[in-house]
Amino acid sequence: MFSPEERDRLREAIIAAARADGRITGAAITGSAALDLKNQDRWSDVDLFFGVGEADQITAVMADMTELMYREHGALHHFDVVAGPATYRVYLMSSTLQVDLAFTPASSFGAVTPTFQVLFGEPVERERYAPPPAMSQLDYAWLYAIHTRSSIARGKPWQAEYMVHTARDHVLAAACVRHGLNWREGRGMDGLPEEEKKHLEGALASSLEPAELRRALGEVVDCLISELRLADPALAGRLEPALREIGGG
């Protein structure tokens, strides 16, 4: 297990390596640490974002940084996530620390969220990410609710549990959007008002028994209707009879 001190030393070592690489023209801390290093807790990972002078240099820069991560810092494995012009290389370290290193052309080295603290280089202006409309989450919620019902009827309890779980998560994401919380990956869900979280607790299936899955589905649908009424009352009125049928009541 890594210590906060070990994590911070590794971050500084990676930044030093980036400063020494003439192909890297900019670096920034991202994630919660970008706002204030004091925002980190015992479990925080390392998030860094690099601008590379020329787009055709990115592959070589990533390869060299990856070689360094394995040779000197105890990387065990990595994989890539591509988001727009940036490639995020995600490392699992032998200490169990997660390290995310993003690489993008210098022409797109800039903030898309508030969590972007420039260490060196000149950032460009980029369009900031905006939260999605709540309805974009709620539409998926009713879609997954339908598939929960059919999965139960087909005798596929594992699929049904996945579907009802996903429907609930979309309702939760819509609630996060409404409250101005981070809607992605459950990051803001713990900040929801207690009464709303309590309401959604009933949507947690406690077993794979058909009766329990149907009960959880009914709770998800009830929460979905409540959230729809806040997002679009007229649409909620139109959809409620069909949604109640999907939920079994």
C-alpha positions as CSV (number, residue, x, y, z in Angstrom):
1,M,0.0,0.0,0.0
2,F,1.3,3.4,-0.9
3,S,1.6,6.3,1.5
4,P,0.6,9.9,0.7
5,E,4.3,10.8,0.9
6,E,5.2,8.1,-1.7
7,R,2.4,9.3,-4.0
8,D,3.6,12.9,-3.8
9,R,7.2,12.0,-4.4
10,L,6.2,9.9,-7.5
11,R,4.1,12.9,-8.8
12,E,7.1,15.2,-8.5
13,A,9.4,12.6,-10.2
14,I,7.1,12.4,-13.2
15,I,6.8,16.2,-13.4
16,A,10.6,16.4,-13.3
17,A,10.9,13.9,-16.1
18,A,8.3,15.9,-18.2
19,R,10.2,19.2,-17.6
20,A,13.4,17.5,-18.9
21,D,11.7,16.2,-22.1
22,G,11.9,19.0,-24.7
23,R,9.0,17.4,-26.6
24,I,6.6,18.1,-23.7
25,T,5.6,21.8,-23.8
26,G,3.1,21.9,-21.0
27,A,2.1,20.1,-17.9
28,A,-0.8,20.4,-15.5
29,I,-2.2,18.7,-12.4
30,T,-5.8,17.5,-12.9
31,G,-8.3,15.9,-10.6
32,S,-9.1,17.1,-7.1
33,A,-5.5,17.9,-6.3
34,A,-5.6,20.6,-9.0
35,L,-7.8,22.8,-6.9
36,D,-5.6,22.4,-3.8
37,L,-3.3,19.6,-2.8
38,K,-5.0,19.6,0.6
39,N,-8.1,18.2,-1.2
40,Q,-6.2,14.9,-1.5
41,D,-7.0,12.2,1.0
42,R,-5.3,8.9,1.8
43,W,-6.7,7.2,-1.3
44,S,-6.1,9.9,-3.9
45,D,-4.3,9.0,-7.1
46,V,-2.0,10.9,-9.4
47,D,-3.5,12.8,-12.4
48,L,-1.2,14.7,-14.8
49,F,-1.9,16.2,-18.2
50,F,0.8,16.9,-20.7
51,G,0.9,18.9,-23.9
52,V,3.2,17.6,-26.6
53,G,4.8,20.0,-29.1
54,E,3.8,18.0,-32.2
55,A,1.0,15.5,-32.6
56,D,3.3,13.0,-34.3
57,Q,5.6,13.0,-31.3
58,I,2.9,11.7,-28.9
59,T,3.4,8.0,-29.5
60,A,7.1,8.3,-28.8
61,V,6.6,10.5,-25.7
62,M,4.1,8.0,-24.3
63,A,6.4,5.1,-25.0
64,D,9.3,6.8,-23.3
65,M,7.3,7.8,-20.2
66,T,5.9,4.3,-20.0
67,E,9.3,2.8,-20.1
68,L,10.3,5.1,-17.3
69,M,7.2,4.1,-15.2
70,Y,8.1,0.4,-15.5
71,R,11.8,0.8,-15.1
72,E,12.0,3.2,-12.2
73,H,8.6,3.5,-10.5
74,G,7.1,0.0,-10.3
75,A,4.4,0.0,-12.9
76,L,2.7,-3.4,-13.2
77,H,0.2,-2.7,-16.0
78,H,-1.4,0.0,-18.1
79,F,-4.2,0.7,-20.5
80,D,-5.3,3.7,-22.6
81,V,-8.5,5.7,-22.7
82,V,-9.0,8.1,-25.6
83,A,-11.1,11.2,-25.0
84,G,-11.1,13.7,-27.9
85,P,-7.6,14.7,-28.8
86,A,-6.1,13.3,-25.5
87,T,-5.0,9.8,-24.7
88,Y,-5.1,8.9,-21.0
89,R,-2.6,6.2,-20.0
90,V,-3.8,4.6,-16.8
91,Y,-1.1,2.7,-14.7
92,L,-1.5,0.3,-11.9
93,M,1.6,0.6,-9.7
94,S,3.0,-2.2,-7.5
95,S,2.1,0.0,-4.5
96,T,-1.6,-0.2,-5.7
97,L,-1.5,3.5,-6.6
98,Q,-3.3,4.5,-9.7
99,V,-1.5,7.0,-12.0
100,D,-3.3,8.7,-14.9
101,L,-1.0,10.4,-17.4
102,A,-2.8,12.3,-20.3
103,F,-1.0,13.3,-23.5
104,T,-2.4,15.7,-26.0
105,P,-1.1,18.0,-28.8
106,A,0.0,21.4,-27.6
107,S,-2.8,22.9,-29.6
108,S,-5.3,21.3,-27.2
109,F,-3.4,21.7,-24.0
110,G,-5.9,23.5,-21.9
111,A,-8.7,23.1,-19.3
112,V,-12.0,21.6,-20.0
113,T,-12.9,21.4,-16.3
114,P,-12.0,23.6,-13.3
115,T,-9.6,21.0,-12.0
116,F,-6.6,22.0,-14.1
117,Q,-3.6,23.6,-12.5
118,V,-0.9,24.5,-15.0
119,L,2.7,23.7,-13.9
120,F,4.5,24.9,-17.0
121,G,3.6,25.8,-20.5
122,E,1.0,28.1,-22.1
123,P,-2.5,26.6,-22.1
124,V,-5.0,27.3,-24.9
125,E,-8.6,28.2,-24.4
126,R,-10.9,25.2,-24.7
127,E,-14.6,24.8,-24.4
128,R,-15.5,23.6,-20.9
129,Y,-17.4,20.4,-20.3
130,A,-21.0,21.1,-19.4
131,P,-23.3,18.8,-17.4
132,P,-25.8,16.9,-19.6
133,P,-29.5,17.7,-19.5
134,A,-31.2,15.7,-16.7
135,M,-33.4,14.2,-19.4
136,S,-30.5,12.6,-21.1
137,Q,-30.0,10.5,-18.0
138,L,-33.7,9.8,-17.4
139,D,-34.3,8.6,-20.9
140,Y,-31.7,5.9,-20.3
141,A,-33.3,5.1,-16.9
142,W,-36.7,4.2,-18.5
143,L,-34.9,2.3,-21.2
144,Y,-33.0,0.1,-18.7
145,A,-36.2,-0.3,-16.6
146,I,-37.9,-1.9,-19.7
147,H,-35.0,-4.3,-20.1
148,T,-35.1,-5.1,-16.4
149,R,-38.7,-6.2,-16.7
150,S,-38.0,-8.4,-19.8
151,S,-34.9,-9.9,-18.2
152,I,-36.9,-11.0,-15.2
153,A,-39.6,-12.5,-17.4
154,R,-37.0,-14.4,-19.4
155,G,-35.5,-15.9,-16.3
156,K,-32.2,-14.0,-16.5
157,P,-31.7,-12.7,-13.0
158,W,-28.0,-11.6,-13.4
159,Q,-29.0,-9.5,-16.5
160,A,-32.0,-8.1,-14.6
161,E,-29.8,-7.1,-11.7
162,Y,-27.5,-5.3,-14.0
163,M,-30.3,-3.5,-15.8
164,V,-32.1,-2.3,-12.6
165,H,-28.7,-1.2,-11.2
166,T,-28.0,0.8,-14.3
167,A,-31.5,2.4,-14.4
168,R,-31.0,3.5,-10.7
169,D,-27.6,4.9,-11.5
170,H,-29.1,7.1,-14.3
171,V,-31.8,8.4,-11.9
172,L,-29.0,9.2,-9.4
173,A,-27.0,11.0,-12.1
174,A,-30.0,13.1,-13.1
175,A,-30.4,14.1,-9.4
176,C,-26.7,15.1,-9.3
177,V,-27.2,17.3,-12.4
178,R,-30.2,18.9,-10.7
179,H,-28.1,19.7,-7.5
180,G,-25.0,20.8,-9.4
181,L,-23.0,17.8,-8.3
182,N,-20.6,15.8,-10.4
183,W,-22.8,13.3,-12.3
184,R,-20.0,11.1,-13.7
185,E,-19.1,7.8,-12.2
186,G,-21.0,8.3,-9.0
187,R,-18.6,11.0,-7.9
188,G,-21.3,13.4,-6.6
189,M,-23.9,10.9,-5.4
190,D,-22.8,10.9,-1.7
191,G,-23.4,14.7,-1.7
192,L,-27.1,14.3,-2.5
193,P,-29.6,15.2,0.2
194,E,-30.2,12.4,2.7
195,E,-33.9,12.1,2.0
196,E,-33.2,11.6,-1.7
197,K,-30.6,8.9,-1.1
198,K,-32.9,7.2,1.4
199,H,-35.6,7.1,-1.3
200,L,-33.2,5.4,-3.7
201,E,-31.9,2.9,-1.2
202,G,-35.1,0.9,-1.8
203,A,-34.0,0.4,-5.4
204,L,-31.0,-1.7,-4.3
205,A,-31.8,-5.4,-5.0
206,S,-30.8,-7.6,-2.1
207,S,-30.9,-10.9,-4.0
208,L,-31.4,-12.4,-7.4
209,E,-34.8,-13.7,-6.6
210,P,-37.4,-12.7,-9.1
211,A,-39.7,-11.2,-6.5
212,E,-36.9,-9.1,-5.1
213,L,-35.8,-7.9,-8.5
214,R,-39.4,-6.9,-9.3
215,R,-39.6,-5.0,-6.0
216,A,-36.4,-3.1,-6.8
217,L,-37.7,-2.3,-10.3
218,G,-40.8,-0.9,-8.8
219,E,-38.7,1.3,-6.5
220,V,-36.6,2.5,-9.4
221,V,-39.6,3.4,-11.4
222,D,-41.1,5.3,-8.5
223,C,-37.8,7.3,-8.1
224,L,-37.7,7.8,-11.9
225,I,-41.2,9.3,-11.9
226,S,-40.3,11.6,-9.0
227,E,-37.2,12.9,-10.9
228,L,-39.2,13.3,-14.1
229,R,-41.7,15.5,-12.3
230,L,-38.8,17.8,-11.4
231,A,-37.2,17.8,-14.9
232,D,-40.3,18.0,-17.1
233,P,-43.7,17.8,-15.3
234,A,-45.7,17.6,-18.6
235,L,-43.6,14.7,-19.8
236,A,-43.8,13.0,-16.5
237,G,-47.6,13.1,-16.7
238,R,-47.6,11.5,-20.1
239,L,-45.1,8.8,-19.2
240,E,-46.3,7.9,-15.7
241,P,-49.0,5.3,-16.7
242,A,-46.6,3.4,-18.9
243,L,-43.8,3.6,-16.4
244,R,-46.1,2.3,-13.6
245,E,-46.9,-0.6,-15.8
246,I,-43.3,-1.3,-16.4
247,G,-42.7,-1.2,-12.6
248,G,-45.5,-3.6,-12.0
249,G,-47.9,-1.3,-10.2
